[in-house]
């Protein structure tokens, strides 16, 4: 058995922005659990098989605490502990406390109640695109504002504040914003949400924050949860809408299938989630010795889970590199798995089920406004996507 550590492949094949980095599939076929060399000198593991990634994500012997993790592509030094309200970087019992408070607010039934609002927000932005005429940047015109406004609905942001909220939210993911501008925008939003929490305590309305103020959470924790939901739900859904549209425009047969049958939207969303796997890589730390895939992972070792490799595993999905909107993509790991599975996944589904069919049916002639190779793809980010998507119709 070869225990020579590999480095994490990060370069996607030329001209294939929807496919995982070159080398991941080969590593998965050689061994779904393999030694990995980290930039800071740490020696840990890379897990690429679907069953093996699922096993790591569901095993509480693997920790999500930021301060225990080594980064697979950069030397970051000691990581800070998770701030209040951040569900990703904590373990039980802290995670359990937050999760129990929030789970009932994110049920399929409650999120489906937002479907009509998602459809209206989608229609409003398609109307605006049509009024302004082509060409348009689908990221600015559609993919960013739709989830931003849905988060406004979720948190109960007053209508008078929504334009400013959207501007700050767009700066978090905008192509023109540098790192300092993004940090400033996030700070502004955190401050705004903290003030919103205090306002809800005085005059609660029908929204998530108002629901939560009846519990024992502090204002800081409530503001942290609001900021966490914003950060977790905005960039991911925005990039799924943009990259998913790019993938459909690059596959005329699949685009035609969705346009001919908008009822295919639910199945199409699951397949796009599987195929694109935009939240592509995660990290866990072993809290004790764990055997996985015939290897002994020692306590303290970091384990990188490749969601994008797992979702293309031929042991799970036949012909996994092909986009097939009629595929049964059940079991995909795009939202993670286990106790840290994405809390807002049902809201994201509601948004995408409304957005994709409405977009492709409103504009039957929708197409790229630039050659495919000129679409600027995000590189080196935790969430894969495009910086802009010029389209015409």
C-alpha positions as CSV (number, residue, x, y, z in Angstrom):
1,X,0.0,0.0,0.0
2,X,1.5,3.3,-1.1
3,X,1.5,5.9,1.7
4,X,3.4,8.6,-0.2
5,X,1.3,11.8,0.5
6,X,-0.2,13.6,-2.5
7,X,-1.1,17.2,-2.7
8,X,-4.7,18.3,-3.2
9,X,-5.5,18.8,-7.0
10,X,-7.0,22.3,-7.5
11,X,-6.7,23.0,-11.2
12,X,-9.8,22.3,-13.3
13,X,-9.3,20.9,-16.8
14,X,-9.0,23.6,-19.5
15,X,-12.4,24.5,-21.0
16,X,-14.3,22.4,-18.4
17,X,-15.4,24.8,-15.7
18,X,-18.1,22.3,-14.5
19,X,-15.7,19.4,-13.8
20,X,-13.6,18.7,-10.7
21,X,-9.9,19.4,-10.8
22,X,-7.7,17.1,-12.9
23,X,-6.3,14.2,-10.9
24,X,-9.1,13.8,-8.4
25,X,-10.9,11.0,-10.3
26,X,-7.6,9.1,-10.7
27,X,-6.9,9.4,-7.0
28,X,-10.4,8.2,-6.2
29,X,-10.1,5.2,-8.4
30,X,-6.6,4.3,-7.0
31,X,-7.7,4.7,-3.3
32,X,-10.7,6.6,-2.0
33,X,-8.7,7.3,1.2
34,X,-5.1,8.5,0.7
35,X,-2.3,10.3,2.5
36,X,-2.3,14.1,1.9
37,X,0.5,16.7,2.3
38,X,-0.7,20.0,3.6
39,X,1.1,23.3,2.8
40,X,2.0,23.9,6.5
41,X,3.8,20.5,6.7
42,X,1.0,18.6,8.3
43,X,0.4,15.1,7.1
44,X,-3.3,14.1,7.0
45,X,-5.7,12.5,4.6
46,X,-7.8,13.0,1.4
47,X,-11.1,11.2,1.1
48,X,-12.7,11.1,-2.4
49,X,-15.1,8.1,-2.5
50,X,-18.8,8.8,-1.9
51,X,-19.3,6.1,0.8
52,X,-16.1,7.2,2.5
53,X,-16.9,10.9,2.5
54,X,-20.4,10.2,3.8
55,X,-18.8,8.1,6.6
56,X,-16.5,10.9,7.7
57,X,-19.3,13.5,7.6
58,X,-21.6,11.3,9.8
59,X,-19.0,10.3,12.3
60,X,-18.8,12.5,15.4
61,X,-15.2,11.4,16.0
62,X,-14.3,13.9,13.3
63,X,-14.5,17.5,14.5
64,X,-15.4,20.7,12.6
65,X,-13.8,23.1,15.1
66,X,-11.8,25.6,13.1
67,X,-9.0,25.7,15.6
68,X,-8.2,22.0,15.1
69,X,-8.1,22.1,11.3
70,X,-5.2,22.4,8.8
71,X,-6.0,24.1,5.5
72,X,-5.4,22.0,2.4
73,X,-4.2,24.7,0.0
74,X,-2.7,27.5,2.1
75,X,-0.6,28.2,5.2
76,X,-2.9,30.2,7.4
77,X,-1.3,29.7,10.8
78,X,-3.5,29.0,13.9
79,X,-7.2,29.4,13.1
80,X,-9.5,31.3,15.3
81,X,-12.4,29.6,17.1
82,X,-15.8,30.0,15.6
83,X,-17.6,33.3,16.6
84,X,-21.0,33.1,18.3
85,X,-23.8,31.9,16.0
86,X,-21.4,30.1,13.5
87,X,-22.7,26.5,13.3
88,X,-20.0,25.3,10.9
89,X,-17.0,25.6,13.2
90,X,-18.3,24.0,16.4
91,X,-19.2,20.5,17.7
92,X,-21.7,19.2,20.2
93,X,-22.9,20.3,22.7
94,X,-22.7,23.9,21.4
95,X,-23.7,22.9,17.9
96,X,-26.6,20.8,19.3
97,X,-28.0,23.8,21.2
98,X,-28.0,26.1,18.1
99,X,-29.2,23.3,15.8
100,X,-32.2,22.4,17.9
101,X,-33.3,26.0,18.1
102,X,-33.1,26.4,14.3
103,X,-34.1,23.1,12.8
104,X,-37.8,23.7,13.4
105,X,-37.6,27.0,11.5
106,X,-36.1,25.3,8.4
107,X,-38.5,22.4,7.8
108,X,-39.6,21.5,4.3
109,X,-43.1,22.7,5.1
110,X,-42.0,26.1,6.3
111,X,-39.6,26.7,3.5
112,X,-42.2,25.6,0.9
113,X,-44.4,28.4,2.3
114,X,-41.8,30.8,0.9
115,X,-42.3,29.4,-2.7
116,X,-44.8,32.0,-3.7
117,X,-42.5,34.8,-2.5
118,X,-39.5,33.2,-4.3
119,X,-41.5,33.1,-7.6
120,X,-42.5,36.7,-7.2
121,X,-39.0,37.9,-6.6
122,X,-37.8,35.8,-9.5
123,X,-40.5,37.3,-11.8
124,X,-39.7,40.8,-10.7
125,X,-36.0,40.5,-11.7
126,X,-36.8,38.8,-15.0
127,X,-39.2,41.7,-15.7
128,X,-36.4,44.1,-15.0
129,X,-34.0,42.2,-17.3
130,X,-36.6,42.3,-20.0
131,X,-37.2,46.1,-19.6
132,X,-33.5,46.9,-19.8
133,X,-32.9,44.5,-22.7
134,X,-29.9,42.5,-23.6
135,X,-27.1,42.0,-23.0
136,X,-27.1,41.5,-19.2
137,X,-24.8,40.1,-16.5
138,X,-26.9,37.4,-15.0
139,X,-24.8,37.5,-11.8
140,X,-25.7,41.1,-11.1
141,X,-29.2,41.1,-12.6
142,X,-30.5,37.8,-11.2
143,X,-28.2,35.4,-9.4
144,X,-27.1,37.7,-6.6
145,X,-30.3,39.7,-5.9
146,X,-32.8,36.8,-5.8
147,X,-31.1,34.9,-2.8
148,X,-30.3,38.3,-1.1
149,X,-34.0,39.3,-1.1
150,X,-35.0,35.8,0.1
151,X,-32.6,36.2,3.1
152,X,-34.3,39.6,3.7
153,X,-37.6,37.7,3.9
154,X,-36.2,35.1,6.2
155,X,-34.6,37.6,8.6
156,X,-37.4,40.1,8.4
157,X,-35.4,43.0,7.0
158,X,-37.8,46.0,6.6
159,X,-38.5,47.0,3.0
160,X,-37.0,50.4,3.6
161,X,-33.7,48.8,4.4
162,X,-33.5,46.3,1.6
163,X,-31.7,48.3,-1.0
164,X,-28.9,49.0,1.4
165,X,-28.9,45.4,2.6
166,X,-28.6,44.2,-1.0
167,X,-25.7,46.6,-1.8
168,X,-23.7,45.3,1.1
169,X,-24.6,41.7,0.3
170,X,-23.5,42.1,-3.3
171,X,-20.2,43.5,-2.2
172,X,-19.5,40.2,-0.4
173,X,-19.5,38.3,-3.7
174,X,-19.0,41.1,-6.3
175,X,-16.4,40.9,-9.0
176,X,-15.4,44.5,-8.4
177,X,-15.0,44.2,-4.6
178,X,-11.5,43.7,-3.1
179,X,-10.8,41.8,0.1
180,X,-11.0,45.0,2.2
181,X,-14.3,46.1,0.7
182,X,-15.7,42.6,1.3
183,X,-14.6,42.7,4.9
184,X,-16.2,46.2,5.3
185,X,-19.4,45.0,3.8
186,X,-19.6,42.0,6.1
187,X,-18.9,44.3,9.1
188,X,-21.7,46.6,8.0
189,X,-24.1,43.7,7.7
190,X,-23.1,42.3,11.0
191,X,-23.8,45.7,12.6
192,X,-27.1,46.0,10.8
193,X,-28.2,42.6,11.9
194,X,-27.3,43.3,15.5
195,X,-29.5,46.4,15.3
196,X,-32.3,44.4,13.7
197,X,-32.2,41.9,16.5
198,X,-32.7,44.7,19.1
199,X,-35.6,46.1,17.0
200,X,-37.2,42.6,16.9
201,X,-37.1,42.4,20.7
202,X,-39.1,45.6,20.9
203,X,-41.5,44.9,18.0
204,X,-41.3,41.3,16.7
205,X,-42.7,40.4,13.3
206,X,-43.3,37.1,11.4
207,X,-39.7,36.1,10.7
208,X,-36.8,33.9,11.8
209,X,-35.2,36.4,14.1
210,X,-38.5,37.2,15.8
211,X,-39.1,33.5,16.4
212,X,-35.6,33.1,18.0
213,X,-35.8,36.0,20.4
214,X,-38.2,34.1,22.6
215,X,-35.4,31.7,23.5
216,X,-32.3,32.1,25.6
217,X,-30.0,33.4,22.9
218,X,-28.1,36.6,23.5
219,X,-28.2,39.5,21.0
220,X,-24.7,38.6,20.0
221,X,-25.6,35.0,19.3
222,X,-28.7,36.1,17.4
223,X,-26.8,38.6,15.3
224,X,-24.1,35.9,14.7
225,X,-26.7,33.4,13.5
226,X,-28.2,36.0,11.2
227,X,-24.7,36.8,9.7
228,X,-23.9,33.1,9.5
229,X,-27.1,32.4,7.5
230,X,-26.4,35.4,5.2
231,X,-22.8,34.2,4.5
232,X,-23.8,30.6,4.1
233,X,-26.9,31.2,2.0
234,X,-26.0,34.1,-0.3
235,X,-22.8,33.1,-2.0
236,X,-23.7,29.5,-2.5
237,X,-27.1,30.0,-4.0
238,X,-26.0,32.9,-6.1
239,X,-23.2,30.8,-7.6
240,X,-25.5,27.8,-8.1
241,X,-27.9,30.0,-10.1
242,X,-25.1,31.5,-12.2
243,X,-23.0,28.4,-12.7
244,X,-26.1,26.3,-13.1
245,X,-27.4,28.5,-15.9
246,X,-23.9,28.5,-17.6
247,X,-24.0,24.6,-17.4
248,X,-27.5,24.6,-19.0
249,X,-26.5,27.0,-21.8
250,X,-23.5,24.8,-22.5
251,X,-25.7,21.7,-22.9
252,X,-28.5,22.5,-25.4
253,X,-30.2,19.1,-24.9
254,X,-30.6,19.5,-21.1
255,X,-31.6,23.1,-21.5
256,X,-34.3,22.1,-24.0
257,X,-35.5,19.3,-21.6
258,X,-36.1,21.8,-18.8
259,X,-37.7,24.4,-21.1
260,X,-40.1,21.8,-22.5
261,X,-41.0,20.5,-19.0
262,X,-40.7,23.0,-16.2
263,X,-42.1,20.3,-13.9
264,X,-38.6,18.8,-14.2
265,X,-37.2,21.6,-12.0
266,X,-37.0,19.6,-8.8
267,X,-35.1,16.8,-10.4
268,X,-33.0,19.2,-12.4
269,X,-31.9,21.2,-9.3
270,X,-30.7,18.0,-7.5
271,X,-28.7,17.0,-10.6
272,X,-27.1,20.4,-11.0
273,X,-26.2,20.3,-7.3
274,X,-24.6,16.9,-7.7
275,X,-22.9,17.8,-11.0
276,X,-21.5,21.1,-10.0
277,X,-20.8,20.6,-6.3
278,X,-19.9,24.2,-5.8
279,X,-19.1,23.9,-2.1
280,X,-16.5,21.4,-3.2
281,X,-14.1,20.7,-0.3
282,X,-14.4,20.3,3.5
283,X,-12.1,19.5,6.4
284,X,-12.5,17.6,9.6
285,X,-10.0,16.7,12.4
286,X,-9.9,13.3,14.0
287,X,-10.6,13.5,17.8
288,X,-9.4,9.9,18.3
289,X,-7.9,7.1,16.2
290,X,-10.4,6.1,13.5
291,X,-10.2,3.3,10.9
292,X,-11.4,4.4,7.5
293,X,-11.1,2.6,4.2
294,X,-8.4,0.2,5.5
295,X,-6.3,3.1,7.0
296,X,-5.8,4.2,10.6
297,X,-6.4,7.9,10.9
298,X,-4.7,9.1,14.0
299,X,-6.1,11.6,16.5
300,X,-5.2,15.1,15.5
301,X,-4.9,14.4,11.8
302,X,-6.9,16.6,9.4
303,X,-9.1,14.9,6.9
304,X,-10.0,16.7,3.7
305,X,-13.3,15.5,2.2
306,X,-13.7,16.1,-1.6
307,X,-17.5,16.6,-2.1
308,X,-16.9,17.1,-5.9
309,X,-15.0,13.8,-6.2
310,X,-17.6,12.0,-4.1
311,X,-20.5,13.3,-6.2
312,X,-18.8,12.0,-9.4
313,X,-18.1,8.6,-7.9
314,X,-19.1,5.9,-10.5
315,X,-19.7,3.5,-7.6
316,X,-22.6,5.7,-6.7
317,X,-23.8,7.2,-10.0
318,X,-23.7,5.7,-13.5
319,X,-21.8,7.8,-16.1
320,X,-21.3,10.4,-13.3
321,X,-19.5,13.1,-15.5
322,X,-22.6,13.6,-17.7
323,X,-25.2,16.2,-16.8
324,X,-28.6,14.4,-16.9
325,X,-31.5,16.4,-15.5
326,X,-33.6,13.2,-15.5
327,X,-31.1,11.3,-13.3
328,X,-32.1,10.2,-9.8
329,X,-29.4,12.2,-8.0
330,X,-30.6,11.2,-4.5
331,X,-27.9,10.8,-2.0
332,X,-25.6,13.6,-3.4
333,X,-23.5,15.4,-0.8
334,X,-23.7,18.9,-2.2
335,X,-25.3,20.0,1.1
336,X,-23.0,17.9,3.2
337,X,-24.2,15.1,5.5
338,X,-24.6,14.4,9.1
339,X,-25.1,16.9,11.9
340,X,-23.5,19.7,9.9
341,X,-25.7,19.1,6.8
342,X,-26.7,22.5,5.4
343,X,-29.4,24.0,7.5
344,X,-30.8,26.2,4.7
345,X,-30.9,23.5,2.0
346,X,-34.7,23.6,1.7
347,X,-34.7,27.3,1.2
348,X,-32.0,27.0,-1.5
349,X,-34.1,24.4,-3.2
350,X,-37.1,26.6,-3.1
351,X,-35.2,29.4,-4.7
352,X,-33.6,27.3,-7.5
353,X,-36.9,25.5,-8.3
354,X,-38.4,28.9,-8.9
355,X,-35.5,30.5,-10.6
356,X,-34.3,28.0,-13.2
357,X,-37.5,27.1,-15.1
358,X,-38.7,30.8,-14.9
359,X,-35.5,32.0,-16.5
360,X,-35.3,29.5,-19.3
361,X,-39.0,29.8,-20.2
362,X,-39.1,33.6,-20.1
363,X,-36.2,33.9,-22.5
364,X,-36.4,31.1,-25.0
365,X,-33.4,32.6,-26.9
366,X,-31.2,32.9,-23.8
367,X,-27.5,32.3,-24.7
368,X,-24.0,33.4,-23.8
369,X,-23.1,36.9,-25.0
370,X,-19.4,36.0,-25.1
371,X,-17.5,32.9,-26.2
372,X,-17.5,30.3,-23.4
373,X,-13.8,30.6,-22.8
374,X,-14.3,34.3,-21.9
375,X,-16.7,33.7,-19.0
376,X,-14.6,34.5,-15.9
377,X,-14.6,31.5,-13.6
378,X,-13.8,31.9,-9.9
379,X,-10.5,30.3,-8.9
380,X,-9.1,29.4,-5.6
381,X,-12.3,30.1,-3.6
382,X,-14.2,27.8,-1.2
383,X,-17.3,28.2,-3.4
384,X,-17.0,27.5,-7.1
385,X,-18.8,29.7,-9.6
386,X,-18.4,32.5,-12.1
387,X,-17.5,36.2,-11.5
388,X,-20.0,37.3,-14.2
389,X,-22.2,35.6,-16.8
390,X,-22.9,37.9,-19.9
391,X,-26.0,36.7,-21.6
392,X,-28.4,37.9,-24.3
393,X,-31.7,36.7,-25.7
